[in-house]
Amino acid sequence: MDFRIRGEKWTLRYSRWMKKRWGWCVYSRREIVISSVKNKTEYDHLDSALHELLHAEFPDLKESVVHHGATDIAWALWKIGYRKK
């Protein structure tokens, strides 16, 4: 899936080969990779995607800020009914 962040084209893809990480923001390739391991819940996928999107949009933020921000936004979206199609 392609989209734009800061005016640049980025790609988001899922990978079943990522075992130790839930997501990865690869700045050099403008790519976000989300783990699609079977034990992740739908909510975990949402939180992971938001986490990596925040890294892409705000590369200077500290990891703790990204972590808490993604989790707070994911929880709010979950509570208002957001679900993956």
Secondary structure, DSSP 8 states (H G I E B T S, - for coil): -EEEETTEEEEEEEETT--S-SEEEEGGGTEEEEE--TT--HHHHHHHHHHHHHHHH-TTS-HHHHHHHHHHHHHHHHHTT----
